[in-house]
Amino acid sequence: MKVFAFTLSIVAASFCSVASSAEPNPRQAAQDKRDQIHIAVQQICPVSGQKLGSMGPPVKVAIGEHKEQVFFCCKGCLKRRIDPKHWATIHANFAQAQGICPVMKHKLPENPKWTIVERQIVFVCCPPCTKKIAADPKSFLQQVDALYLAALQTDEARR
């Protein structure tokens, strides 16, 4: 029943996005751009390990206690379990792309601490930084997204 309700919500969301595509929505455009950045940083599906986009458009899901937002390669992966190796790779991808603590601006340590802020993982250099992020989440999430984008542009320039 939950799968049916989830599938129904995906279908309903698809119709809403098609219906609203006639009128440009700046907020939706910004979210779509943000999603594309996160897909590029995440790189792989946490279930199959397949490159995101290789099986059609990635599927956005919220998982875990804090409803962390990630992308699956396809709807088929919604019925399967996350592979811990792929999950670790995804977290390493996000940490590497972020590179620095958004609070202290220090390079992230080898095993950085992390927190989930508005369904997004944010790596920090030390636990007290999580409290500062909680006080102004939107500002820090914008900084983290800017770090992701810079890392992607650097990777692209190297190719």
C-alpha contacts under 8 A as a table, 3 or more apart, distances in Angstrom:
res1	aa1	res2	aa2	distance
1	M	4	F	5.05
1	M	5	A	6.22
2	K	5	A	5.06
2	K	6	F	6.01
3	V	6	F	4.99
3	V	7	T	5.96
4	F	7	T	5.05
4	F	8	L	5.95
5	A	8	L	4.96
5	A	9	S	6.13
6	F	9	S	5.09
6	F	10	I	6.34
7	T	10	I	5.07
7	T	11	V	6.26
8	L	11	V	5.08
8	L	12	A	6.06
9	S	12	A	4.96
9	S	13	A	5.96
10	I	13	A	5.04
10	I	14	S	6.14
11	V	14	S	5.00
11	V	15	F	6.36
12	A	15	F	5.17
12	A	16	C	6.22
13	A	16	C	5.00
13	A	17	S	6.14
14	S	17	S	5.18
14	S	18	V	6.19
15	F	18	V	5.07
15	F	19	A	6.01
16	C	19	A	5.08
16	C	20	S	5.99
17	S	20	S	5.10
17	S	21	S	5.88
18	V	21	S	5.17
18	V	22	A	7.66
19	A	22	A	6.59
20	S	23	E	5.68
20	S	24	P	7.43
20	S	25	N	7.71
21	S	24	P	6.16
21	S	25	N	7.78
24	P	29	A	7.70
25	N	28	Q	5.31
25	N	29	A	6.16
26	P	29	A	4.97
26	P	30	A	6.14
27	R	30	A	5.18
27	R	31	Q	6.30
28	Q	31	Q	4.99
28	Q	32	D	6.03
29	A	32	D	5.04
29	A	33	K	6.20
30	A	33	K	5.13
30	A	34	R	6.16
31	Q	34	R	4.93
31	Q	35	D	6.04
32	D	35	D	5.02
32	D	36	Q	6.22
33	K	36	Q	5.07
33	K	37	I	6.36
34	R	37	I	5.13
34	R	38	H	6.29
34	R	145	D	7.49
35	D	38	H	5.05
35	D	39	I	6.06
36	Q	39	I	5.05
36	Q	40	A	6.18
37	I	40	A	5.17
37	I	41	V	6.26
37	I	145	D	7.66
37	I	148	Y	7.07
37	I	149	L	6.56
38	H	41	V	5.09
38	H	42	Q	5.89
38	H	148	Y	7.83
39	I	42	Q	5.15
39	I	43	Q	5.96
39	I	52	L	6.85
39	I	58	P	7.84
39	I	71	F	6.81
40	A	43	Q	5.26
40	A	52	L	7.96
40	A	152	L	7.60
41	V	93	N	6.26
41	V	94	F	6.15
41	V	97	A	6.78
41	V	148	Y	6.89
41	V	152	L	7.31
42	Q	45	C	7.92
42	Q	70	V	7.86
42	Q	71	F	7.88
42	Q	90	I	5.39
42	Q	91	H	7.85
42	Q	93	N	6.04
42	Q	94	F	6.43
43	Q	51	K	5.75
43	Q	52	L	5.70
43	Q	90	I	7.32
43	Q	93	N	7.72
44	I	48	S	7.99
44	I	49	G	5.25
44	I	50	Q	5.37
44	I	51	K	4.43
44	I	52	L	5.15
44	I	72	F	7.86
44	I	73	C	7.45
44	I	86	H	7.48
44	I	90	I	6.94
45	C	48	S	5.59
45	C	49	G	4.75
45	C	50	Q	5.42
45	C	51	K	6.39
45	C	52	L	6.01
45	C	71	F	6.57
45	C	72	F	4.85
45	C	73	C	5.25
45	C	86	H	7.19
46	P	49	G	5.81
46	P	71	F	7.85
46	P	72	F	6.59
46	P	82	I	5.37
46	P	83	D	6.01
46	P	84	P	7.81
46	P	86	H	4.93
46	P	87	W	5.19
46	P	90	I	7.17
47	V	72	F	7.16
47	V	77	C	6.19
47	V	80	R	6.78
47	V	81	R	6.06
47	V	82	I	4.31
47	V	83	D	5.23
47	V	86	H	6.91
48	S	73	C	7.70
48	S	77	C	7.23
48	S	82	I	7.88
48	S	83	D	7.38
48	S	86	H	7.79
49	G	86	H	5.84
50	Q	54	S	6.99
50	Q	73	C	6.64
51	K	54	S	5.63
51	K	73	C	7.10
52	L	55	M	7.17
52	L	57	P	7.72
52	L	58	P	5.93
52	L	71	F	7.69
52	L	72	F	7.09
52	L	73	C	5.01
53	G	56	G	5.10
53	G	57	P	5.31
53	G	58	P	5.70
53	G	73	C	6.34
54	S	57	P	7.97
54	S	73	C	7.10
55	M	58	P	7.60
55	M	73	C	5.84
55	M	74	C	6.00
56	G	73	C	7.23
56	G	74	C	6.83
57	P	73	C	7.22
57	P	74	C	7.26
58	P	71	F	5.80
58	P	72	F	5.55
58	P	73	C	4.78
58	P	74	C	5.90
59	V	71	F	5.27
59	V	72	F	5.06
59	V	73	C	6.32
59	V	74	C	5.95
59	V	75	K	6.56
60	K	69	Q	6.94
60	K	70	V	5.91
60	K	71	F	4.48
60	K	72	F	6.49
61	V	69	Q	5.68
61	V	70	V	5.58
61	V	71	F	5.90
61	V	72	F	7.24
62	A	67	K	4.61
62	A	68	E	5.15
62	A	69	Q	4.39
62	A	70	V	6.31
62	A	119	R	7.45
63	I	66	H	7.27
63	I	67	K	4.60
63	I	68	E	5.24
63	I	69	Q	6.51
63	I	70	V	7.53
64	G	67	K	5.07
64	G	68	E	6.25
65	E	68	E	7.79
66	H	116	I	6.72
66	H	119	R	6.54
67	K	119	R	5.57
68	E	116	I	6.78
68	E	119	R	4.26
68	E	120	Q	5.71
68	E	121	I	7.01
69	Q	119	R	5.22
69	Q	120	Q	6.01
72	F	75	K	7.34
72	F	77	C	6.48
72	F	78	L	7.45
73	C	77	C	7.06
74	C	77	C	5.72
74	C	78	L	7.52
75	K	78	L	5.37
75	K	79	K	7.85
76	G	79	K	6.04
76	G	80	R	7.48
77	C	80	R	5.13
77	C	81	R	7.69
78	L	81	R	7.97
82	I	86	H	7.53
82	I	87	W	6.97
83	D	86	H	5.37
83	D	87	W	6.19
84	P	87	W	4.90
84	P	88	A	6.10
85	K	88	A	5.18
85	K	89	T	6.26
86	H	89	T	4.95
86	H	90	I	6.17
87	W	90	I	5.14
87	W	91	H	6.35
88	A	91	H	5.18
88	A	92	A	6.13
89	T	92	A	4.98
89	T	93	N	6.10
90	I	93	N	4.97
90	I	94	F	6.34
91	H	94	F	5.15
91	H	95	A	6.13
92	A	95	A	5.05
92	A	96	Q	5.97
93	N	96	Q	5.21
93	N	97	A	6.10
94	F	97	A	5.15
94	F	98	Q	6.02
94	F	121	I	7.96
94	F	148	Y	7.81
95	A	98	Q	5.12
95	A	99	G	5.99
95	A	108	L	7.81
95	A	112	P	7.97
95	A	122	V	8.00
95	A	123	F	6.27
96	Q	99	G	5.07
97	A	147	L	6.77
97	A	148	Y	5.17
97	A	151	A	5.35
97	A	152	L	7.46
98	Q	101	C	7.71
98	Q	123	F	7.54
98	Q	144	V	6.21
98	Q	147	L	5.28
98	Q	148	Y	5.53
98	Q	151	A	7.43
99	G	107	K	5.98
99	G	108	L	5.82
99	G	147	L	7.49
100	I	105	K	5.59
100	I	106	H	5.34
100	I	107	K	4.27
100	I	108	L	4.89
100	I	124	V	7.49
100	I	125	C	7.80
101	C	104	M	5.63
101	C	105	K	4.97
101	C	106	H	5.46
101	C	107	K	6.33
101	C	108	L	5.81
101	C	123	F	6.47
101	C	124	V	4.65
101	C	125	C	5.52
102	P	105	K	5.45
102	P	106	H	8.00
102	P	124	V	6.99
102	P	140	F	6.32
102	P	143	Q	6.49
102	P	144	V	6.55
103	V	124	V	7.50
103	V	129	C	6.18
103	V	132	K	7.27
103	V	133	I	7.30
103	V	140	F	7.62
104	M	125	C	7.59
104	M	129	C	7.66
106	H	125	C	7.02
107	K	125	C	7.56
108	L	111	N	7.85
108	L	112	P	5.91
108	L	123	F	7.55
108	L	124	V	6.62
108	L	125	C	5.39
109	P	112	P	5.15
109	P	125	C	6.24
112	P	123	F	6.12
112	P	124	V	6.00
112	P	125	C	5.72
112	P	126	C	7.37
113	K	123	F	5.76
113	K	124	V	5.35
113	K	125	C	6.22
113	K	126	C	6.08
113	K	127	P	6.55
114	W	121	I	6.67
114	W	122	V	5.49
114	W	123	F	4.19
114	W	124	V	5.62
114	W	127	P	8.00
114	W	130	T	7.65
115	T	121	I	5.76
115	T	122	V	5.42
115	T	123	F	6.51
115	T	124	V	7.83
115	T	130	T	6.52
116	I	119	R	5.75
116	I	120	Q	5.25
116	I	121	I	4.50
116	I	122	V	6.09
117	V	120	Q	5.17
117	V	121	I	6.31
117	V	122	V	6.81
117	V	133	I	7.99
117	V	134	A	7.36
117	V	137	P	6.67
117	V	141	L	7.79
118	E	137	P	7.70
122	V	141	L	7.83
122	V	144	V	7.36
124	V	127	P	7.21
124	V	129	C	6.28
124	V	130	T	7.02
125	C	129	C	7.17
126	C	129	C	5.80
126	C	130	T	7.67
127	P	130	T	5.60
127	P	131	K	7.64
128	P	131	K	5.58
128	P	132	K	7.02
129	C	132	K	5.14
129	C	133	I	6.31
130	T	133	I	5.08
130	T	134	A	6.20
131	K	134	A	5.04
131	K	135	A	6.43
132	K	135	A	5.20
132	K	136	D	6.84
133	I	136	D	5.39
133	I	137	P	5.20
133	I	140	F	6.17
134	A	137	P	5.32
136	D	139	S	5.81
136	D	140	F	6.63
137	P	140	F	5.28
137	P	141	L	6.00
138	K	141	L	5.11
138	K	142	Q	6.17
139	S	142	Q	5.24
139	S	143	Q	6.40
140	F	143	Q	4.93
140	F	144	V	6.17
141	L	144	V	5.00
141	L	145	D	6.12
142	Q	145	D	5.11
142	Q	146	A	6.16
143	Q	146	A	5.04
143	Q	147	L	6.26
144	V	147	L	4.98
144	V	148	Y	6.25
145	D	148	Y	4.97
145	D	149	L	6.19
146	A	149	L	5.08
146	A	150	A	6.13
147	L	150	A	5.10
147	L	151	A	6.16
148	Y	151	A	5.15
148	Y	152	L	6.23
149	L	152	L	5.08
149	L	153	Q	6.14
150	A	153	Q	5.09
150	A	154	T	6.10
151	A	154	T	5.04
151	A	155	D	6.14
152	L	155	D	5.04
152	L	156	E	6.10
153	Q	156	E	4.98
153	Q	157	A	6.12
154	T	157	A	5.08
154	T	158	R	6.34
155	D	158	R	5.21
155	D	159	R	6.68
156	E	159	R	5.37
